[in-house]
Amino acid sequence: MIIPAETIEAYRNTRYEVFDGNNTISFRIGESCKPLSDLFRRFDIQSSVFITAWNPFGNSLADEENKLANNGLRTLLTDNGIEYLEGAGVGNETKWPPEMSLLAFGVSQDQASELCRHFKQNAVVFIGPDYVPILLLHPDTEI
């Protein structure tokens, strides 16, 4: 599978938002984020993944289909005892609306790759113990 360079660049330029009560935590790929370190301590985790089930492989779906897919993601996480907070990926491209997403806690990089594959996403955002979000491309991507 090949992901166009402009798509990867759009992901790198996206603002990722997590809704923590009345606070919104925003972060970007490659930039350390202090509020993420606070979340990691609060939830006693070393890693997390920011993921959506919207628009598989970048193919725009109707809102109802996207909501159903994201509900499936919530169910899978809940069934596996994985806590999460709601969020959204907000791109710079105004014709592409924000995608509802989840920040799932305690997910390893291998688990993040499997979630990416399962929900047919081009990429997910993985955050390790350094609190620097990285773009993790679909495991079947050719570089």
N, C-alpha and C positions, 0 to 999 in steps of 0.2 A: 504494500500500500504506500502511496506517495501523497504527502500533504504539501500543497503548494506553499512556496516560501512566503507569499503575501498573507496566507492564512496563519502561518506560524508567527509572522511579525505582528499580526492583529492580536493574537493571544498574548504576545509579549507586551503589547501596549494597553491591554485591558486592565481596568481597575477591578480588583476582586474585593467584594464587600461581604462582611459577616455581621449579622444582626445579633447583638448580645444585649438583650433587654432593651433599654432605651439608647444604647450606644451602638454606633456603626463603626466597625474596624475596617479600614481600607488598606490594601496592600497591593504591591506590584511584583512582578517577576524580578528576582535578583536584588531586591532591596530588603534589608533587615527591617523587621517590624516589631517594635517594643510591645505593643498591645498583644501580639501573638505570644510573646514569651509569658505574659501575664496569664493568658488562657492556658498555655501548656502547664504552668504551675498549678493553676486552679483545678484543672482536670487530671493532673498528675500523669502527663503523657510526654513522650519523646518525639512524636511525629503525628502528622495529620495529612489529610488529602482534601482539597477543594474540588468538588466534582458536581457535574450536572448530568441529567439524563435527557436534557432538551436537545433537539435537533441533531440526532445521531449522524456522525460523520459530516457534520456541517450542512446537512440537508434540512431546510426549513420545514417544520411541521406546524400544523394548526395548534393553537394554544391548548385546546382540550387534549390532544394527543400528547403534547409535552407535559401537561400536568399529570396525566395518567402515568407516563414514564417516570416522572420524578417521584410520584407516590410509590412506584415500584422500588425505586432506590431507597426511599425512606423505610419501606417495609423490610427490605433486605438488610439494611443497617440495624434496624431495631431487632429483627429476628436473630442477628448475630451479636447482640449486646453492645453495639457500637453507638456511643452517644454522638450527637451532632448539633450544630447550630445552623439555622437557615442563612442563606446568603444570596448574592447575585453577582454575575459577571457582567460588568458594564463596559462595553467597548467604546472606542472613539468613533466608530462608524455609526452614525445616527440611524441609518436604515435598518440596522440590526438591533432589535430591542434587547434589553437586559435579559439574561437567562437565569432563571431561578436555580439556585445551587445549594449545596450543603458543604459545611466544613465538618468532616468526620474525624473523630478523635482516636488516637492510638492505632492508626492504620499504617502498616509498614509500606516501604516502597514497592515490595513485591505484591502486596495486597492492593495497593493503589493501581498498579499495572493491570491486575486482574479485574478490578472494578472498571477501569478504562475499557478493557476488552469486552466485558460483559454488557456494558451500557453503550457500546459502539461509539465511543468518543474519540476524536482525533488526539486529544491530550487531556491531562488533568494537571492540577497544580499540587505538587508534593512539598511539604514543609517538614524539614528534619530538625534536629536539636539545635541548629544554629539560627533558627527562625528566619531563614532566607528562603522564600518561595522559589521553587524551580519548576520549569515546564517539563513535564514528563510525557513524552509522546507515546502514542499507542504502541504496544509491544511489537506489532507487525509492520511498523513503519520502516521503509527503506530510506537510509540517509545518503 
